[in-house]
Amino acid sequence: MLADLLFQPTRIGSMQLGNRVVMAPMTRSLSPYGVPGENVAAYYARRAANSVGLIITEGTVVGHPASSNDVNVPRFYGEDALAGWARVVKEVHAVDGHIAAQLWHVGSVRKSIESPNPEVASVSPSGLRKPGTPYGGPMSDDEIEVVVGAFEQAARAAQTLGFDAVEIHGAHGYLIDQFLWDAMNVRADRYGGSISGRARFATEVVKACRYAVGPEFPIIFRLSQWKVQDYTARLVKSPAELNQLITPLAEAGVDLFHCSTRRYWEPEFPGSELNIAGWVKCLSAVPTITVGSVGRDPDALLPGSPDRAPITRADRLIEMLLNAEVDLVAVGRPLLADPEWARKVRDGRIDETIPFTPEVMSRLY
């Protein structure tokens, strides 16, 4: 049943996908000086060839001096890096795959010793390194405009290179999310205060990207409650607040929300089984991707039976797909360990999947 649901064709805007399985974006830091090489192209193509419906690249930094926290994180600007991404697209499309570029700015999550431009000051909405820890001044309106323009240029480049979509990284405590998060955004101007004010920067980024790519090219927006700075953080505390956050983003042109949670089966708000992806779709009517520990435990992909617990995580995922609570399912670390993971699940060979181990992070295959 789960495989039947996961491997149904689906359409997101103008993008027709062969199934609902998405490769989640995962930072690898294996692109020397920001340039993705032939090994990166082969890495993504290998998974596309093995039944992953949509690849979302690792975070790629936009063209702003303070956008990156690691010299080996891939860039999405500069002729050398864009040539590398053109090769990635070509190889993924050669195996009939689909791929979206994730566009990223880390904001104040930067360590100068590892950054490509250590002499350049980090930026954040309110001059905070982390909640309650000041290090500089807030971004000016001119600085905000420059960063918005960098996202616009990256989105245009992605479309020109032949990517099937772009994803705007608005999650996990990085720059866009720092604007959304009241603990990091204490501004009193139009970019702060209310939820709608804190969402203004993200909305302007979406609008700029939509202007760059036109009305048909799919735009994905990734959001999360949790942050790399604080796993217990919350952007919103109720469905009403969530609605205030996502409505302007949907109106600005988001075609698909990628809703990151650490455990997809956990309800987001009391009184409902919906996770955050389910709530976002319910409130906005925009398709969603659910993600969070999918496939980390192979046994959890097996439905309930007389000799197993009556309700398993697979049963909940089946319910979510049957009820159209979510549209796509993103898989992270299992796909790092096993590029054939999706094909094995499709073919009923879950017991043959290769388990994730930390050593996987140091290689690119």
C-alpha positions as CSV (number, residue, x, y, z in Angstrom):
1,M,0.0,0.0,0.0
2,L,2.7,2.5,1.0
3,A,4.7,1.8,-2.2
4,D,1.6,2.2,-4.3
5,L,0.9,5.6,-2.8
6,L,4.5,6.8,-2.9
7,F,5.0,5.8,-6.5
8,Q,2.0,7.5,-8.0
9,P,2.7,10.2,-10.6
10,T,1.9,13.7,-9.5
11,R,2.0,17.3,-10.8
12,I,3.2,20.4,-9.1
13,G,2.4,23.4,-11.3
14,S,4.0,22.8,-14.6
15,M,6.2,20.0,-13.3
16,Q,5.0,16.5,-13.9
17,L,6.8,14.0,-11.5
18,G,6.9,10.3,-11.9
19,N,6.3,9.7,-8.2
20,R,6.1,11.4,-4.8
21,V,9.6,10.6,-3.5
22,V,11.8,13.7,-3.0
23,M,15.5,13.7,-2.2
24,A,15.8,16.2,0.7
25,P,18.4,18.9,0.5
26,M,21.5,17.9,2.5
27,T,24.7,19.9,2.9
28,R,27.7,17.9,1.8
29,S,30.5,20.5,1.7
30,L,32.2,18.5,-1.1
31,S,32.4,21.2,-3.8
32,P,35.9,22.7,-3.6
33,Y,35.8,26.5,-3.6
34,G,32.0,26.3,-4.2
35,V,32.3,24.6,-7.6
36,P,30.3,21.3,-8.0
37,G,32.3,18.8,-9.9
38,E,31.6,15.7,-12.0
39,N,31.3,13.7,-8.8
40,V,28.4,15.9,-7.7
41,A,26.6,15.4,-11.1
42,A,27.0,11.7,-10.8
43,Y,25.8,11.7,-7.2
44,Y,22.5,13.4,-8.1
45,A,22.0,11.5,-11.3
46,R,22.5,8.1,-9.5
47,R,19.5,8.8,-7.3
48,A,17.4,10.2,-10.1
49,A,18.1,7.0,-12.1
50,N,16.9,4.9,-9.1
51,S,13.3,6.2,-8.9
52,V,13.6,9.5,-6.9
53,G,10.8,11.6,-8.4
54,L,12.4,15.0,-7.5
55,I,15.9,15.9,-6.4
56,I,16.3,19.0,-4.3
57,T,20.0,20.0,-4.3
58,E,22.0,20.7,-1.2
59,G,21.9,24.4,-0.2
60,T,23.6,26.5,-2.8
61,V,24.6,30.0,-1.7
62,V,23.4,33.1,-3.5
63,G,25.7,35.8,-4.8
64,H,26.2,37.9,-1.6
65,P,29.6,38.2,0.2
66,A,28.2,36.9,3.5
67,S,26.0,34.2,2.1
68,S,28.2,31.2,2.9
69,N,29.6,29.6,6.0
70,D,31.9,27.1,4.3
71,V,34.2,27.5,1.3
72,N,33.3,24.0,0.1
73,V,29.5,24.6,0.0
74,P,28.4,25.0,-3.6
75,R,27.8,28.5,-5.0
76,F,25.0,29.5,-7.3
77,Y,26.8,32.3,-8.9
78,G,30.0,32.7,-10.9
79,E,30.7,31.1,-14.3
80,D,32.7,28.2,-12.8
81,A,30.0,27.2,-10.4
82,L,27.1,27.6,-12.8
83,A,29.0,25.5,-15.4
84,G,29.1,22.8,-12.8
85,W,25.4,23.1,-12.1
86,A,24.7,22.9,-15.8
87,R,26.5,19.6,-15.9
88,V,24.4,18.4,-12.9
89,V,21.1,19.3,-14.7
90,K,22.3,17.6,-17.9
91,E,23.1,14.3,-16.2
92,V,19.9,14.3,-14.1
93,H,17.7,15.0,-17.1
94,A,19.6,12.3,-19.1
95,V,18.1,9.7,-16.8
96,D,14.6,11.3,-17.0
97,G,15.0,12.9,-13.5
98,H,13.7,16.2,-12.2
99,I,15.8,18.6,-10.1
100,A,15.3,21.8,-8.1
101,A,18.1,24.2,-6.9
102,Q,17.9,25.2,-3.3
103,L,18.9,28.8,-2.9
104,W,20.4,29.7,0.5
105,H,21.8,32.5,2.6
106,V,23.1,31.5,6.0
107,G,22.8,34.9,7.6
108,S,24.6,35.1,11.0
109,V,25.2,31.3,11.1
110,R,28.8,31.8,10.0
111,K,32.2,30.9,11.4
112,S,34.7,33.3,10.0
113,I,37.5,30.7,9.9
114,E,35.5,28.5,7.5
115,S,33.8,31.2,5.5
116,P,34.9,32.1,1.9
117,N,35.0,35.7,2.9
118,P,36.0,35.8,6.5
119,E,36.7,39.5,6.4
120,V,33.1,40.2,5.5
121,A,30.8,40.8,8.4
122,S,27.8,38.5,8.8
123,V,24.3,39.9,8.4
124,S,21.1,39.3,10.2
125,P,17.8,41.1,10.7
126,S,18.7,42.6,14.1
127,G,22.4,42.2,14.5
128,L,22.2,39.1,16.6
129,R,24.5,36.1,16.4
130,K,21.9,34.0,18.2
131,P,18.9,35.0,20.3
132,G,20.1,37.5,23.0
133,T,23.7,37.6,21.6
134,P,24.4,40.9,19.7
135,Y,27.4,41.2,17.4
136,G,26.6,44.1,15.1
137,G,23.9,46.2,13.7
138,P,20.7,45.3,11.9
139,M,20.5,45.0,8.1
140,S,19.6,48.3,6.4
141,D,16.9,48.6,3.8
142,D,19.7,48.8,1.2
143,E,21.3,45.7,2.4
144,I,18.0,43.9,2.4
145,E,17.4,45.0,-1.2
146,V,20.8,43.6,-2.3
147,V,20.1,40.2,-0.8
148,V,16.7,40.0,-2.3
149,G,18.3,40.8,-5.7
150,A,20.8,38.0,-5.1
151,F,18.0,35.5,-4.7
152,E,16.3,36.9,-7.9
153,Q,19.5,36.5,-9.9
154,A,20.0,32.9,-8.7
155,A,16.4,32.0,-9.5
156,R,16.9,33.4,-13.0
157,A,20.1,31.5,-13.4
158,A,18.4,28.2,-12.3
159,Q,15.7,28.6,-14.9
160,T,18.3,29.4,-17.6
161,L,20.4,26.4,-16.7
162,G,17.4,24.1,-17.2
163,F,16.5,23.3,-13.6
164,D,12.9,22.2,-13.1
165,A,12.2,24.3,-10.0
166,V,13.9,26.4,-7.3
167,E,13.6,26.0,-3.6
168,I,14.0,29.0,-1.3
169,H,15.6,28.0,2.0
170,G,13.5,29.7,4.6
171,A,14.1,27.2,7.4
172,H,16.4,26.1,10.2
173,G,17.5,29.5,11.6
174,Y,19.3,30.8,8.5
175,L,18.8,34.3,7.1
176,I,15.2,34.2,5.8
177,D,14.2,32.2,8.9
178,Q,15.9,34.7,11.1
179,F,13.5,37.3,9.8
180,L,10.6,35.0,10.5
181,W,11.7,34.1,14.0
182,D,10.8,36.6,16.7
183,A,13.8,35.6,18.9
184,M,16.1,36.8,16.1
185,N,14.0,39.5,14.6
186,V,13.4,42.3,17.1
187,R,13.1,45.1,14.5
188,A,10.5,47.8,15.0
189,D,10.2,48.7,11.3
190,R,8.1,47.2,8.5
191,Y,10.4,44.1,8.6
192,G,9.6,43.2,12.2
193,G,6.9,43.2,14.8
194,S,3.9,41.3,13.8
195,I,4.0,37.9,12.0
196,S,3.1,39.6,8.7
197,G,5.9,42.1,9.3
198,R,8.5,39.4,10.0
199,A,7.3,37.6,6.9
200,R,7.9,40.7,4.7
201,F,11.5,39.8,3.8
202,A,10.6,36.2,2.8
203,T,7.7,37.5,0.8
204,E,9.9,40.0,-1.0
205,V,12.3,37.2,-1.9
206,V,9.5,35.0,-3.3
207,K,8.1,37.9,-5.3
208,A,11.5,38.7,-6.7
209,C,12.1,35.1,-7.7
210,R,8.6,34.9,-9.2
211,Y,9.4,38.0,-11.3
212,A,12.6,36.4,-12.4
213,V,11.2,33.1,-13.6
214,G,7.7,34.0,-14.7
215,P,4.3,32.5,-13.7
216,E,4.8,28.9,-14.7
217,F,8.2,27.9,-13.2
218,P,7.7,26.1,-9.8
219,I,8.9,27.9,-6.7
220,I,9.2,25.8,-3.5
221,F,9.6,27.4,0.0
222,R,11.1,25.5,2.8
223,L,10.1,26.4,6.3
224,S,10.5,24.9,9.8
225,Q,9.7,25.5,13.4
226,W,13.0,24.1,14.7
227,K,16.4,25.8,14.2
228,V,20.0,24.8,14.2
229,Q,20.4,27.2,17.1
230,D,17.4,25.7,19.0
231,Y,15.5,22.5,18.3
232,T,12.6,23.6,20.5
233,A,12.1,26.9,18.8
234,R,8.7,27.8,17.4
235,L,7.8,30.3,14.7
236,V,4.1,30.0,15.4
237,K,2.1,28.6,18.3
238,S,-1.3,28.0,16.6
239,P,-2.9,27.3,13.3
240,A,-4.1,31.0,13.2
241,E,-0.5,32.2,13.5
242,L,0.6,29.7,10.9
243,N,-2.0,31.1,8.6
244,Q,-0.7,34.6,9.0
245,L,2.8,33.4,8.1
246,I,2.0,31.3,5.0
247,T,-0.8,33.4,3.4
248,P,1.5,36.2,2.1
249,L,4.0,33.6,0.9
250,A,1.4,31.7,-1.0
251,E,0.0,35.0,-2.5
252,A,3.6,36.0,-3.5
253,G,3.9,32.9,-5.7
254,V,4.9,29.8,-3.7
255,D,3.7,26.6,-5.6
256,L,4.9,24.1,-3.0
257,F,5.7,24.3,0.7
258,H,8.5,22.0,2.0
259,C,7.7,21.7,5.7
260,S,10.7,20.5,7.7
261,T,10.1,18.7,11.0
262,R,12.4,16.3,12.9
263,R,9.7,13.5,13.1
264,Y,7.0,13.5,10.4
265,W,4.6,11.5,12.5
266,E,4.3,14.0,15.4
267,P,1.3,16.3,15.4
268,E,2.0,20.0,15.2
269,F,-0.8,21.4,17.3
270,P,-3.0,19.9,20.1
271,G,-6.3,18.4,19.0
272,S,-5.3,17.2,15.5
273,E,-3.1,14.5,14.1
274,L,-1.9,16.9,11.3
275,N,1.8,17.6,11.2
276,I,3.1,21.0,10.0
277,A,2.9,20.0,6.4
278,G,-0.7,18.9,6.8
279,W,-1.6,22.1,8.5
280,V,0.1,24.2,5.8
281,K,-1.8,22.5,3.1
282,C,-5.1,22.6,5.0
283,L,-4.8,26.4,5.6
284,S,-3.3,27.4,2.2
285,A,-4.6,24.8,-0.3
286,V,-1.0,24.8,-1.6
287,P,0.7,21.4,-2.1
288,T,3.2,20.3,0.6
289,I,6.2,18.1,1.1
290,T,6.5,16.3,4.4
291,V,9.9,15.4,5.8
292,G,11.5,14.3,9.0
293,S,13.1,10.9,9.7
294,V,11.3,9.1,6.8
295,G,13.0,5.8,6.3
296,R,15.6,6.1,9.1
297,D,14.2,2.9,10.5
298,P,13.5,0.4,7.7
299,D,11.0,-1.5,9.9
300,A,9.0,1.7,10.3
301,L,8.2,1.5,6.6
302,L,6.3,-1.7,7.1
303,P,2.6,-1.5,7.9
304,G,1.0,-3.0,10.9
305,S,0.3,-6.7,11.1
306,P,-0.8,-9.2,13.8
307,D,2.8,-9.8,14.9
308,R,3.7,-6.1,14.9
309,A,2.5,-3.0,16.7
310,P,-1.1,-2.2,15.4
311,I,-0.2,1.3,14.4
312,T,3.3,2.0,12.9
313,R,4.8,5.1,11.3
314,A,4.1,3.6,7.9
315,D,0.4,3.4,8.8
316,R,0.4,7.1,9.6
317,L,2.3,8.0,6.4
318,I,-0.3,5.9,4.4
319,E,-3.1,7.8,6.1
320,M,-1.5,11.1,5.3
321,L,-1.2,10.2,1.6
322,L,-4.6,8.6,1.4
323,N,-6.2,11.7,3.0
324,A,-4.3,14.0,0.8
325,E,-2.9,15.8,3.9
326,V,0.5,16.0,2.0
327,D,1.5,15.6,-1.6
328,L,5.2,14.6,-1.6
329,V,7.5,12.8,0.9
330,A,11.1,13.8,1.3
331,V,13.8,11.4,2.3
332,G,17.2,12.4,3.6
333,R,19.9,10.3,5.1
334,P,18.6,6.9,3.8
335,L,19.3,8.2,0.3
336,L,22.8,9.2,1.3
337,A,23.6,5.7,2.4
338,D,21.8,4.0,-0.5
339,P,21.2,5.6,-3.9
340,E,18.9,2.7,-4.7
341,W,16.7,3.3,-1.7
342,A,13.6,4.5,-3.6
343,R,13.8,1.7,-6.1
344,K,14.1,-0.9,-3.4
345,V,11.1,0.5,-1.5
346,R,9.1,0.5,-4.8
347,D,10.0,-3.1,-5.5
348,G,9.2,-4.3,-2.0
349,R,12.9,-4.9,-1.1
350,I,13.0,-2.8,2.1
351,D,15.1,-5.4,3.9
352,E,17.8,-4.8,1.3
353,T,18.2,-1.1,1.9
354,I,21.6,0.0,3.3
355,P,21.4,1.6,6.7
356,F,22.8,5.1,7.3
357,T,26.1,5.4,9.2
358,P,28.0,8.6,10.1
359,E,30.8,7.6,7.8
360,V,28.5,8.2,4.8
361,M,28.8,12.0,5.4
362,S,32.5,12.0,4.4
363,R,32.0,10.6,0.9
364,L,30.0,11.5,-2.1
365,Y,28.5,8.5,-3.9
